[in-house]
Amino acid sequence: MKFNPQIYKLPDVPRQPFIDEQEILDYINNSKPSKERVREVIKKAVDKNRLSLEETAVLVNANDPELIEEIKQGARELKEKVYGNRIVLFAPLYIGNKCANDCKYCGFRASNKDAIRQTLTDYQIVKEIEALEDNGQKRLILVYGEHREYDADYIAHTVSLAYSVKKGNGEIRRVNINAAPLSDEGFKKVKDAGIGTYQIFQETYHKPTYERYHPSGKKADYDYRLTSLDRAQDQGLDDVGIGALFGLYDWRFEVLALVRHTNHLEACYNVGPHTISFPRIQNASNLDIDDNYLVSDADFARLIAILRLAVPYTGMILTARESARIRNEVIHFGVSQIDGGTKLELGSYSMNLNQKQDLNKEQFKVNDDRSLNEIIDELLKDNMIPSFCTACYRLGRTGEHFMEFSVPGFIKTKCTPNAILTLAEYVLDYAPEDTATRAWQVIDKNLELMDDPKMKESLEKRLQKLRDGQRDLYY
């Protein structure tokens, strides 16, 4: 009988599991696309159309080196259309590493007796944020182990604390969260605290693999975690992030599952995830995995390009797990957000710890140890605009409203001017002379490229206001 994937597809019902393993495996095993079909799908994506699961499978199964390069080139072109030449910067801040789960790939897991457990005090959190502000950071993601101490009340408290810290011209304008799934009431509490994106990673969407790597703790419940962001959406928290940990199972399965998750959220709530993350397995204390599904650099770059084509308007995050070389490559055809100056050991920003990493105190190994300014400098050399923009969140352009702005492509007209303004702030307050000179050259170049004279005039006036001492100007 001819393969008909629709017979496997589960209905999109809120709070109900939506991953059909057989459906995804059949797409992987039965799609043998022609060159013409692959190019049709690339063209559809470059025209800023979301791809179906079947179309994403076409790209996943395009193994010809020539087609892989065409996929990457298509991703480059699409990214330029939607995001321009900007890269959003943020910093992770680890609040506590106590954890009740026993994930075999994570240094925080409960059975790891070598791990040194700690939760930052309020005083330490303030000092960490002051140190981050001194470097020019404006966007944070607060990271918590999955433990009863880090409940919704505690998360809401630390978010409010982060927003309250001001030092000089420094302030945090956006606080995202990476933490355990919450109850309905918990999601409502953190929404009311003014959080940005709430990230929950499924780690692997392949249920047998998931059960193998999550033997105990609340995280062992695959379905509960899978539907957690449905509960968030039901409580009005419509700014959510999804992700998979690549290296646990076949990367092709995880890519299709991420697209399936995106489809589910769009079908049920009229808005997909704000961000997709794709961390890759790195060294950690007492790591306990096999190497059957570790992802090569070539396949990692390939899957990022495929995801960009599949979900044109979704932010894509790449962390300092990856080396500077890999990050410098893939930001051109997929990634829209990266962290800079990352330190994972609790309390390390304020103590300015630069010694050799201690994996007993960290969740995983950092492979890009460049400072924030070093990253900014290299982005500028590459004619990219480092951005700390938070305008959309504070103007209500999130969730379904964000989709209304971004899907037609209007968001680019806001993002480039706002990126320039936040870069100018960084230059005026934090950048060394060489970086400042390079940044003003990039700003001037992008002003010259603007084809809207009214916007150019308006932006030049706001840049002058920044030079005169005003801050936090945005469109």
C-alpha beads as a LAMMPS data file, in Angstrom:
LAMMPS data file: protein, C-alpha beads

475 atoms
474 bonds

1 atom types
1 bond types

-500.0 500.0 xlo xhi
-500.0 500.0 ylo yhi
-500.0 500.0 zlo zhi

Masses

1 110.0

Atoms # bond

1 1 1 0.000 0.000 0.000
2 1 1 1.259 3.451 -0.866
3 1 1 2.505 5.402 2.168
4 1 1 -0.070 7.901 3.381
5 1 1 1.337 9.842 6.342
6 1 1 -2.029 11.394 7.157
7 1 1 -3.320 8.109 8.565
8 1 1 -0.776 8.408 11.393
9 1 1 -1.287 12.042 12.279
10 1 1 -2.724 12.644 15.747
11 1 1 -5.357 15.376 16.064
12 1 1 -4.194 18.661 17.536
13 1 1 -6.055 18.769 20.822
14 1 1 -4.883 21.100 23.596
15 1 1 -3.115 19.334 26.455
16 1 1 -3.076 16.001 24.629
17 1 1 0.086 14.256 23.327
18 1 1 0.666 15.082 19.681
19 1 1 3.838 13.226 18.691
20 1 1 3.226 10.079 16.622
21 1 1 6.555 8.277 16.465
22 1 1 5.494 6.100 13.533
23 1 1 4.375 9.112 11.517
24 1 1 7.778 10.758 11.868
25 1 1 9.732 7.566 11.217
26 1 1 7.705 6.916 8.067
27 1 1 8.497 10.385 6.796
28 1 1 12.199 9.712 7.378
29 1 1 12.230 6.233 5.891
30 1 1 9.888 6.705 2.938
31 1 1 10.882 10.068 1.524
32 1 1 13.298 9.769 -1.416
33 1 1 12.997 13.218 -2.978
34 1 1 14.164 14.178 -6.427
35 1 1 16.391 17.190 -6.938
36 1 1 13.449 19.029 -8.442
37 1 1 11.300 18.361 -5.364
38 1 1 14.033 19.527 -2.988
39 1 1 14.419 22.749 -4.948
40 1 1 10.648 23.295 -4.933
41 1 1 10.618 23.076 -1.139
42 1 1 13.602 25.415 -0.773
43 1 1 11.890 27.968 -3.020
44 1 1 8.672 27.768 -1.017
45 1 1 10.585 28.400 2.209
46 1 1 12.634 31.267 0.777
47 1 1 9.333 32.889 -0.167
48 1 1 8.636 32.936 3.610
49 1 1 6.115 30.101 3.719
50 1 1 5.994 27.632 6.598
51 1 1 6.857 24.087 5.612
52 1 1 4.747 21.058 6.361
53 1 1 6.140 17.959 8.001
54 1 1 6.310 16.241 4.611
55 1 1 8.199 19.166 3.087
56 1 1 10.636 19.288 6.001
57 1 1 11.249 15.568 5.495
58 1 1 12.160 16.306 1.884
59 1 1 14.989 18.539 3.117
60 1 1 16.044 16.102 5.842
61 1 1 16.408 13.354 3.238
62 1 1 18.306 15.459 0.701
63 1 1 21.751 13.888 1.080
64 1 1 23.372 15.055 -2.133
65 1 1 26.213 17.479 -1.194
66 1 1 25.054 19.865 -3.923
67 1 1 21.526 19.959 -2.471
68 1 1 22.826 20.402 1.072
69 1 1 24.696 23.500 -0.073
70 1 1 21.536 24.755 -1.778
71 1 1 19.628 24.250 1.478
72 1 1 22.224 26.326 3.312
73 1 1 22.143 29.021 0.669
74 1 1 18.363 29.122 0.851
75 1 1 18.558 29.487 4.618
76 1 1 21.017 32.369 4.256
77 1 1 18.695 34.140 1.842
78 1 1 15.624 33.543 4.005
79 1 1 17.346 34.726 7.150
80 1 1 18.383 37.946 5.428
81 1 1 14.798 38.522 4.274
82 1 1 13.256 38.028 7.708
83 1 1 15.963 39.144 10.149
84 1 1 18.341 41.299 8.162
85 1 1 21.935 41.306 9.392
86 1 1 21.259 41.552 13.114
87 1 1 22.107 39.087 15.890
88 1 1 20.411 39.360 19.277
89 1 1 22.663 38.941 22.329
90 1 1 21.819 37.699 25.820
91 1 1 23.433 36.114 28.870
92 1 1 22.395 33.038 30.868
93 1 1 22.351 33.427 34.648
94 1 1 22.248 30.209 36.650
95 1 1 20.249 30.758 39.845
96 1 1 20.467 27.296 41.387
97 1 1 21.603 23.780 40.493
98 1 1 19.579 21.653 42.898
99 1 1 17.657 19.064 40.901
100 1 1 15.270 16.211 41.659
101 1 1 15.577 14.587 38.232
102 1 1 18.189 12.072 37.145
103 1 1 18.843 12.919 33.499
104 1 1 21.845 10.834 32.475
105 1 1 23.343 13.544 30.234
106 1 1 23.281 16.370 32.796
107 1 1 25.785 17.317 35.486
108 1 1 22.945 18.612 37.703
109 1 1 21.237 15.215 38.004
110 1 1 20.243 14.043 41.463
111 1 1 22.485 10.968 41.533
112 1 1 25.630 12.951 40.742
113 1 1 27.256 13.047 44.173
114 1 1 30.217 15.020 42.828
115 1 1 28.026 18.019 42.006
116 1 1 28.384 20.972 44.371
117 1 1 24.807 22.160 45.044
118 1 1 24.094 25.834 45.500
119 1 1 21.326 28.409 45.194
120 1 1 22.296 32.063 44.892
121 1 1 21.093 34.362 47.621
122 1 1 19.253 37.555 46.694
123 1 1 22.439 39.498 47.434
124 1 1 24.444 37.232 45.105
125 1 1 21.819 37.558 42.364
126 1 1 22.023 41.342 42.575
127 1 1 25.824 41.233 42.362
128 1 1 25.686 38.890 39.378
129 1 1 23.272 41.174 37.551
130 1 1 25.317 44.269 38.356
131 1 1 28.359 42.550 36.872
132 1 1 26.389 41.648 33.747
133 1 1 25.110 45.214 33.444
134 1 1 28.691 46.484 33.754
135 1 1 29.443 44.481 30.605
136 1 1 26.480 45.957 28.746
137 1 1 24.006 43.085 28.940
138 1 1 20.318 43.979 28.674
139 1 1 18.746 40.550 28.195
140 1 1 18.963 37.578 30.575
141 1 1 17.755 34.048 30.705
142 1 1 17.459 32.786 34.277
143 1 1 18.194 29.067 34.569
144 1 1 17.042 26.858 37.435
145 1 1 17.468 23.200 38.278
146 1 1 14.221 21.274 38.431
147 1 1 13.645 21.217 42.175
148 1 1 10.756 21.977 44.524
149 1 1 12.636 25.008 45.899
150 1 1 12.467 26.655 42.479
151 1 1 8.700 26.920 42.343
152 1 1 6.603 29.601 40.637
153 1 1 6.754 31.941 43.639
154 1 1 10.544 31.749 43.736
155 1 1 10.888 32.220 39.980
156 1 1 8.541 35.242 40.098
157 1 1 10.575 36.682 42.976
158 1 1 13.906 36.342 41.169
159 1 1 12.428 37.847 37.996
160 1 1 11.202 40.895 39.906
161 1 1 14.589 41.148 41.587
162 1 1 16.379 41.060 38.212
163 1 1 14.260 43.872 36.823
164 1 1 14.906 45.986 39.906
165 1 1 18.709 46.065 39.587
166 1 1 20.035 49.299 38.068
167 1 1 23.685 50.292 37.921
168 1 1 24.740 53.415 36.053
169 1 1 23.026 53.235 32.685
170 1 1 22.717 49.495 33.122
171 1 1 19.390 47.727 33.422
172 1 1 17.852 44.417 32.472
173 1 1 14.987 44.888 30.043
174 1 1 14.137 41.303 29.270
175 1 1 14.149 38.241 31.542
176 1 1 13.491 34.849 29.974
177 1 1 13.141 31.634 31.939
178 1 1 14.476 28.100 31.552
179 1 1 12.940 25.993 34.304
180 1 1 10.720 23.035 35.095
181 1 1 7.144 22.794 33.810
182 1 1 4.687 24.513 36.153
183 1 1 1.072 24.000 37.117
184 1 1 -1.656 26.184 35.644
185 1 1 -1.469 28.451 38.679
186 1 1 2.324 28.533 38.461
187 1 1 2.354 29.642 34.840
188 1 1 -0.095 32.414 35.702
189 1 1 2.140 33.624 38.542
190 1 1 5.254 33.885 36.400
191 1 1 3.328 35.591 33.613
192 1 1 2.098 38.193 36.107
193 1 1 5.732 38.723 37.187
194 1 1 6.506 40.037 33.694
195 1 1 8.693 37.248 32.367
196 1 1 9.641 37.060 28.733
197 1 1 9.873 33.674 27.032
198 1 1 9.338 30.518 29.116
199 1 1 11.548 27.765 27.722
200 1 1 10.892 24.079 28.280
201 1 1 12.960 21.628 26.248
202 1 1 11.611 18.152 25.553
203 1 1 15.266 17.039 25.246
204 1 1 14.248 14.153 22.945
205 1 1 10.862 13.625 21.343
206 1 1 11.555 9.907 20.846
207 1 1 9.677 8.353 23.747
208 1 1 11.763 5.154 24.227
209 1 1 14.942 7.239 24.241
210 1 1 13.336 9.789 26.548
211 1 1 12.430 7.055 29.049
212 1 1 15.952 5.663 28.918
213 1 1 17.603 8.994 29.739
214 1 1 15.041 10.157 32.313
215 1 1 14.660 7.217 34.693
216 1 1 13.332 9.104 37.738
217 1 1 11.975 12.381 38.980
218 1 1 8.972 14.294 37.678
219 1 1 10.752 14.767 34.369
220 1 1 10.360 11.014 33.751
221 1 1 6.764 11.716 32.673
222 1 1 7.140 12.219 28.899
223 1 1 3.559 13.290 28.225
224 1 1 3.428 15.759 31.111
225 1 1 6.507 17.528 29.794
226 1 1 5.361 17.357 26.180
227 1 1 2.103 19.164 26.942
228 1 1 3.508 21.605 29.494
229 1 1 3.535 24.580 27.130
230 1 1 -0.138 23.927 26.364
231 1 1 -0.826 24.695 30.009
232 1 1 1.252 27.846 29.723
233 1 1 -0.709 28.954 26.657
234 1 1 -4.005 28.259 28.418
235 1 1 -2.925 30.686 31.151
236 1 1 -2.169 33.424 28.632
237 1 1 1.586 32.846 28.620
238 1 1 1.868 32.877 24.848
239 1 1 5.593 33.575 24.593
240 1 1 7.183 30.135 24.825
241 1 1 10.324 28.379 23.636
242 1 1 10.900 24.749 22.670
243 1 1 14.058 22.740 22.128
244 1 1 15.722 19.359 21.721
245 1 1 19.086 18.147 22.962
246 1 1 20.805 16.826 19.859
247 1 1 22.882 13.708 20.364
248 1 1 20.370 11.595 22.284
249 1 1 18.554 10.253 19.227
250 1 1 18.557 10.567 15.415
251 1 1 18.813 14.263 14.556
252 1 1 16.398 13.830 11.663
253 1 1 13.672 12.621 14.029
254 1 1 14.247 15.526 16.401
255 1 1 14.075 18.107 13.586
256 1 1 10.743 16.744 12.374
257 1 1 9.442 16.544 15.934
258 1 1 10.340 20.188 16.578
259 1 1 8.388 21.129 13.459
260 1 1 5.502 18.931 14.650
261 1 1 5.543 20.711 18.019
262 1 1 5.461 24.038 16.208
263 1 1 2.506 22.835 14.113
264 1 1 0.663 21.763 17.255
265 1 1 1.040 25.102 19.020
266 1 1 -0.016 26.989 15.892
267 1 1 -3.045 24.733 15.370
268 1 1 -4.246 24.978 18.958
269 1 1 -3.267 28.537 19.928
270 1 1 -2.730 30.441 16.648
271 1 1 0.885 31.104 17.606
272 1 1 3.976 28.973 17.352
273 1 1 6.990 29.015 19.683
274 1 1 8.840 32.308 19.905
275 1 1 12.155 30.454 19.912
276 1 1 13.614 27.050 19.094
277 1 1 16.844 25.899 20.730
278 1 1 19.039 23.020 19.571
279 1 1 21.805 22.421 22.126
280 1 1 24.203 19.622 21.250
281 1 1 25.558 17.116 23.767
282 1 1 28.747 18.388 25.409
283 1 1 30.946 17.116 28.197
284 1 1 29.468 17.205 31.716
285 1 1 30.217 15.748 35.122
286 1 1 29.433 11.983 35.198
287 1 1 28.030 12.002 31.679
288 1 1 26.259 8.689 30.953
289 1 1 25.279 8.383 27.274
290 1 1 26.222 6.282 24.275
291 1 1 27.667 7.842 21.160
292 1 1 25.347 6.306 18.561
293 1 1 23.584 9.580 17.805
294 1 1 26.210 12.243 18.402
295 1 1 25.845 14.929 15.749
296 1 1 28.801 15.885 13.545
297 1 1 29.604 19.520 12.798
298 1 1 28.452 19.041 9.207
299 1 1 25.092 17.565 10.195
300 1 1 24.673 20.191 12.910
301 1 1 25.071 23.016 10.400
302 1 1 22.745 21.197 8.032
303 1 1 19.955 20.735 10.574
304 1 1 20.097 24.407 11.562
305 1 1 19.622 25.412 7.932
306 1 1 16.687 23.006 7.594
307 1 1 15.002 24.379 10.710
308 1 1 15.414 27.929 9.455
309 1 1 13.689 27.024 6.198
310 1 1 10.931 25.089 7.989
311 1 1 10.028 27.855 10.473
312 1 1 10.917 31.204 8.883
313 1 1 9.621 33.475 11.649
314 1 1 10.760 31.578 14.728
315 1 1 13.808 32.820 16.642
316 1 1 16.638 30.297 16.760
317 1 1 19.050 30.206 19.708
318 1 1 22.595 28.842 19.692
319 1 1 24.493 28.819 22.976
320 1 1 28.137 28.820 23.994
321 1 1 28.056 25.031 24.149
322 1 1 29.322 25.401 20.577
323 1 1 32.743 26.661 19.583
324 1 1 33.308 30.146 18.201
325 1 1 34.115 28.583 14.830
326 1 1 30.776 26.780 14.582
327 1 1 28.819 29.777 15.867
328 1 1 30.495 32.132 13.409
329 1 1 29.486 29.800 10.598
330 1 1 25.844 29.056 11.402
331 1 1 24.725 32.562 12.368
332 1 1 24.627 33.251 8.637
333 1 1 21.999 30.683 7.754
334 1 1 19.777 30.182 10.741
335 1 1 20.627 31.462 14.165
336 1 1 19.130 34.755 15.332
337 1 1 20.177 34.783 19.018
338 1 1 23.439 33.896 20.776
339 1 1 24.786 34.337 24.282
340 1 1 27.984 36.252 24.961
341 1 1 30.514 36.236 27.781
342 1 1 28.832 33.146 29.207
343 1 1 29.843 31.730 32.594
344 1 1 27.970 28.782 34.028
345 1 1 29.456 28.394 37.491
346 1 1 27.101 29.968 40.005
347 1 1 28.376 33.339 41.158
348 1 1 31.102 33.513 38.493
349 1 1 30.095 36.782 36.811
350 1 1 30.553 38.911 39.924
351 1 1 33.661 37.037 41.057
352 1 1 35.135 37.338 37.549
353 1 1 36.178 33.716 37.627
354 1 1 38.378 32.880 34.677
355 1 1 40.046 29.745 35.938
356 1 1 39.754 26.330 34.284
357 1 1 36.180 25.104 34.243
358 1 1 35.050 22.852 37.071
359 1 1 32.469 20.483 35.606
360 1 1 31.351 19.563 39.128
361 1 1 29.919 23.073 39.399
362 1 1 28.460 23.430 35.898
363 1 1 25.733 21.828 33.812
364 1 1 27.898 21.346 30.720
365 1 1 31.133 22.554 29.146
366 1 1 31.344 26.004 27.553
367 1 1 33.226 25.892 24.235
368 1 1 32.970 29.576 23.311
369 1 1 34.657 31.537 26.091
370 1 1 34.867 34.873 24.283
371 1 1 33.844 37.949 26.229
372 1 1 30.719 39.837 25.219
373 1 1 32.815 42.606 23.662
374 1 1 34.958 40.127 21.719
375 1 1 31.801 38.638 20.216
376 1 1 30.418 42.081 19.411
377 1 1 33.704 43.036 17.788
378 1 1 33.715 39.954 15.574
379 1 1 30.087 40.475 14.590
380 1 1 30.910 44.028 13.559
381 1 1 33.865 42.824 11.492
382 1 1 31.382 40.547 9.749
383 1 1 29.132 43.557 9.001
384 1 1 26.451 42.317 11.392
385 1 1 24.506 44.408 13.898
386 1 1 24.713 43.146 17.501
387 1 1 21.327 43.824 19.092
388 1 1 20.023 44.039 22.656
389 1 1 16.526 45.010 21.489
390 1 1 13.538 44.294 23.739
391 1 1 10.991 46.594 22.083
392 1 1 8.547 43.939 20.883
393 1 1 8.027 42.540 24.355
394 1 1 7.356 45.897 25.972
395 1 1 5.050 47.018 23.158
396 1 1 2.966 43.871 23.238
397 1 1 4.331 42.435 19.992
398 1 1 4.434 38.897 21.369
399 1 1 2.423 35.742 20.938
400 1 1 -0.277 36.037 18.294
401 1 1 0.380 39.780 18.043
402 1 1 4.018 39.062 17.213
403 1 1 2.893 36.708 14.458
404 1 1 0.691 39.453 13.015
405 1 1 3.701 41.742 12.748
406 1 1 6.366 39.240 11.768
407 1 1 4.673 36.945 9.282
408 1 1 4.096 39.656 6.655
409 1 1 7.711 40.750 7.121
410 1 1 6.966 44.070 8.796
411 1 1 9.063 43.264 11.831
412 1 1 12.295 43.841 9.923
413 1 1 11.397 47.526 9.570
414 1 1 11.316 47.728 13.361
415 1 1 14.159 45.384 14.192
416 1 1 16.994 47.004 12.259
417 1 1 16.408 50.521 13.673
418 1 1 16.009 49.112 17.182
419 1 1 19.156 47.001 16.805
420 1 1 21.077 50.113 15.747
421 1 1 19.789 52.048 18.759
422 1 1 20.783 49.337 21.237
423 1 1 24.191 48.985 19.600
424 1 1 24.689 52.741 19.922
425 1 1 23.821 52.521 23.622
426 1 1 26.421 49.791 24.084
427 1 1 29.016 51.860 22.239
428 1 1 28.366 54.990 24.289
429 1 1 28.346 53.233 27.661
430 1 1 30.627 50.199 27.468
431 1 1 32.655 49.723 24.290
432 1 1 36.437 50.223 24.116
433 1 1 37.638 52.701 21.505
434 1 1 38.434 50.215 18.732
435 1 1 35.032 48.551 19.034
436 1 1 33.292 51.927 19.160
437 1 1 34.985 53.075 15.956
438 1 1 34.018 49.877 14.181
439 1 1 30.434 50.054 15.484
440 1 1 29.828 53.613 14.260
441 1 1 31.103 52.554 10.841
442 1 1 28.567 49.710 10.758
443 1 1 25.806 52.037 11.960
444 1 1 26.642 54.615 9.283
445 1 1 26.710 51.934 6.603
446 1 1 23.265 50.644 7.598
447 1 1 21.870 54.168 7.680
448 1 1 23.069 54.675 4.116
449 1 1 21.287 51.498 3.041
450 1 1 17.902 52.622 4.385
451 1 1 15.454 53.275 1.563
452 1 1 12.898 55.087 3.753
453 1 1 14.082 58.707 4.164
454 1 1 11.604 59.418 6.972
455 1 1 12.798 56.438 9.006
456 1 1 16.420 57.381 8.360
457 1 1 15.808 60.952 9.561
458 1 1 13.927 59.729 12.627
459 1 1 16.658 57.258 13.501
460 1 1 19.395 59.872 13.143
461 1 1 17.501 62.129 15.555
462 1 1 17.227 59.331 18.096
463 1 1 20.909 58.525 17.773
464 1 1 21.664 62.145 18.607
465 1 1 19.396 61.916 21.651
466 1 1 21.439 58.920 22.813
467 1 1 24.640 60.933 22.383
468 1 1 22.987 63.665 24.473
469 1 1 22.405 61.244 27.339
470 1 1 18.957 59.759 26.764
471 1 1 18.583 55.976 26.894
472 1 1 16.119 53.233 26.047
473 1 1 14.754 54.663 22.802
474 1 1 12.939 52.296 20.486
475 1 1 10.263 51.902 17.818

Bonds

1 1 1 2
2 1 2 3
3 1 3 4
4 1 4 5
5 1 5 6
6 1 6 7
7 1 7 8
8 1 8 9
9 1 9 10
10 1 10 11
11 1 11 12
12 1 12 13
13 1 13 14
14 1 14 15
15 1 15 16
16 1 16 17
17 1 17 18
18 1 18 19
19 1 19 20
20 1 20 21
21 1 21 22
22 1 22 23
23 1 23 24
24 1 24 25
25 1 25 26
26 1 26 27
27 1 27 28
28 1 28 29
29 1 29 30
30 1 30 31
31 1 31 32
32 1 32 33
33 1 33 34
34 1 34 35
35 1 35 36
36 1 36 37
37 1 37 38
38 1 38 39
39 1 39 40
40 1 40 41
41 1 41 42
42 1 42 43
43 1 43 44
44 1 44 45
45 1 45 46
46 1 46 47
47 1 47 48
48 1 48 49
49 1 49 50
50 1 50 51
51 1 51 52
52 1 52 53
53 1 53 54
54 1 54 55
55 1 55 56
56 1 56 57
57 1 57 58
58 1 58 59
59 1 59 60
60 1 60 61
61 1 61 62
62 1 62 63
63 1 63 64
64 1 64 65
65 1 65 66
66 1 66 67
67 1 67 68
68 1 68 69
69 1 69 70
70 1 70 71
71 1 71 72
72 1 72 73
73 1 73 74
74 1 74 75
75 1 75 76
76 1 76 77
77 1 77 78
78 1 78 79
79 1 79 80
80 1 80 81
81 1 81 82
82 1 82 83
83 1 83 84
84 1 84 85
85 1 85 86
86 1 86 87
87 1 87 88
88 1 88 89
89 1 89 90
90 1 90 91
91 1 91 92
92 1 92 93
93 1 93 94
94 1 94 95
95 1 95 96
96 1 96 97
97 1 97 98
98 1 98 99
99 1 99 100
100 1 100 101
101 1 101 102
102 1 102 103
103 1 103 104
104 1 104 105
105 1 105 106
106 1 106 107
107 1 107 108
108 1 108 109
109 1 109 110
110 1 110 111
111 1 111 112
112 1 112 113
113 1 113 114
114 1 114 115
115 1 115 116
116 1 116 117
117 1 117 118
118 1 118 119
119 1 119 120
120 1 120 121
121 1 121 122
122 1 122 123
123 1 123 124
124 1 124 125
125 1 125 126
126 1 126 127
127 1 127 128
128 1 128 129
129 1 129 130
130 1 130 131
131 1 131 132
132 1 132 133
133 1 133 134
134 1 134 135
135 1 135 136
136 1 136 137
137 1 137 138
138 1 138 139
139 1 139 140
140 1 140 141
141 1 141 142
142 1 142 143
143 1 143 144
144 1 144 145
145 1 145 146
146 1 146 147
147 1 147 148
148 1 148 149
149 1 149 150
150 1 150 151
151 1 151 152
152 1 152 153
153 1 153 154
154 1 154 155
155 1 155 156
156 1 156 157
157 1 157 158
158 1 158 159
159 1 159 160
160 1 160 161
161 1 161 162
162 1 162 163
163 1 163 164
164 1 164 165
165 1 165 166
166 1 166 167
167 1 167 168
168 1 168 169
169 1 169 170
170 1 170 171
171 1 171 172
172 1 172 173
173 1 173 174
174 1 174 175
175 1 175 176
176 1 176 177
177 1 177 178
178 1 178 179
179 1 179 180
180 1 180 181
181 1 181 182
182 1 182 183
183 1 183 184
184 1 184 185
185 1 185 186
186 1 186 187
187 1 187 188
188 1 188 189
189 1 189 190
190 1 190 191
191 1 191 192
192 1 192 193
193 1 193 194
194 1 194 195
195 1 195 196
196 1 196 197
197 1 197 198
198 1 198 199
199 1 199 200
200 1 200 201
201 1 201 202
202 1 202 203
203 1 203 204
204 1 204 205
205 1 205 206
206 1 206 207
207 1 207 208
208 1 208 209
209 1 209 210
210 1 210 211
211 1 211 212
212 1 212 213
213 1 213 214
214 1 214 215
215 1 215 216
216 1 216 217
217 1 217 218
218 1 218 219
219 1 219 220
220 1 220 221
221 1 221 222
222 1 222 223
223 1 223 224
224 1 224 225
225 1 225 226
226 1 226 227
227 1 227 228
228 1 228 229
229 1 229 230
230 1 230 231
231 1 231 232
232 1 232 233
233 1 233 234
234 1 234 235
235 1 235 236
236 1 236 237
237 1 237 238
238 1 238 239
239 1 239 240
240 1 240 241
241 1 241 242
242 1 242 243
243 1 243 244
244 1 244 245
245 1 245 246
246 1 246 247
247 1 247 248
248 1 248 249
249 1 249 250
250 1 250 251
251 1 251 252
252 1 252 253
253 1 253 254
254 1 254 255
255 1 255 256
256 1 256 257
257 1 257 258
258 1 258 259
259 1 259 260
260 1 260 261
261 1 261 262
262 1 262 263
263 1 263 264
264 1 264 265
265 1 265 266
266 1 266 267
267 1 267 268
268 1 268 269
269 1 269 270
270 1 270 271
271 1 271 272
272 1 272 273
273 1 273 274
274 1 274 275
275 1 275 276
276 1 276 277
277 1 277 278
278 1 278 279
279 1 279 280
280 1 280 281
281 1 281 282
282 1 282 283
283 1 283 284
284 1 284 285
285 1 285 286
286 1 286 287
287 1 287 288
288 1 288 289
289 1 289 290
290 1 290 291
291 1 291 292
292 1 292 293
293 1 293 294
294 1 294 295
295 1 295 296
296 1 296 297
297 1 297 298
298 1 298 299
299 1 299 300
300 1 300 301
301 1 301 302
302 1 302 303
303 1 303 304
304 1 304 305
305 1 305 306
306 1 306 307
307 1 307 308
308 1 308 309
309 1 309 310
310 1 310 311
311 1 311 312
312 1 312 313
313 1 313 314
314 1 314 315
315 1 315 316
316 1 316 317
317 1 317 318
318 1 318 319
319 1 319 320
320 1 320 321
321 1 321 322
322 1 322 323
323 1 323 324
324 1 324 325
325 1 325 326
326 1 326 327
327 1 327 328
328 1 328 329
329 1 329 330
330 1 330 331
331 1 331 332
332 1 332 333
333 1 333 334
334 1 334 335
335 1 335 336
336 1 336 337
337 1 337 338
338 1 338 339
339 1 339 340
340 1 340 341
341 1 341 342
342 1 342 343
343 1 343 344
344 1 344 345
345 1 345 346
346 1 346 347
347 1 347 348
348 1 348 349
349 1 349 350
350 1 350 351
351 1 351 352
352 1 352 353
353 1 353 354
354 1 354 355
355 1 355 356
356 1 356 357
357 1 357 358
358 1 358 359
359 1 359 360
360 1 360 361
361 1 361 362
362 1 362 363
363 1 363 364
364 1 364 365
365 1 365 366
366 1 366 367
367 1 367 368
368 1 368 369
369 1 369 370
370 1 370 371
371 1 371 372
372 1 372 373
373 1 373 374
374 1 374 375
375 1 375 376
376 1 376 377
377 1 377 378
378 1 378 379
379 1 379 380
380 1 380 381
381 1 381 382
382 1 382 383
383 1 383 384
384 1 384 385
385 1 385 386
386 1 386 387
387 1 387 388
388 1 388 389
389 1 389 390
390 1 390 391
391 1 391 392
392 1 392 393
393 1 393 394
394 1 394 395
395 1 395 396
396 1 396 397
397 1 397 398
398 1 398 399
399 1 399 400
400 1 400 401
401 1 401 402
402 1 402 403
403 1 403 404
404 1 404 405
405 1 405 406
406 1 406 407
407 1 407 408
408 1 408 409
409 1 409 410
410 1 410 411
411 1 411 412
412 1 412 413
413 1 413 414
414 1 414 415
415 1 415 416
416 1 416 417
417 1 417 418
418 1 418 419
419 1 419 420
420 1 420 421
421 1 421 422
422 1 422 423
423 1 423 424
424 1 424 425
425 1 425 426
426 1 426 427
427 1 427 428
428 1 428 429
429 1 429 430
430 1 430 431
431 1 431 432
432 1 432 433
433 1 433 434
434 1 434 435
435 1 435 436
436 1 436 437
437 1 437 438
438 1 438 439
439 1 439 440
440 1 440 441
441 1 441 442
442 1 442 443
443 1 443 444
444 1 444 445
445 1 445 446
446 1 446 447
447 1 447 448
448 1 448 449
449 1 449 450
450 1 450 451
451 1 451 452
452 1 452 453
453 1 453 454
454 1 454 455
455 1 455 456
456 1 456 457
457 1 457 458
458 1 458 459
459 1 459 460
460 1 460 461
461 1 461 462
462 1 462 463
463 1 463 464
464 1 464 465
465 1 465 466
466 1 466 467
467 1 467 468
468 1 468 469
469 1 469 470
470 1 470 471
471 1 471 472
472 1 472 473
473 1 473 474
474 1 474 475
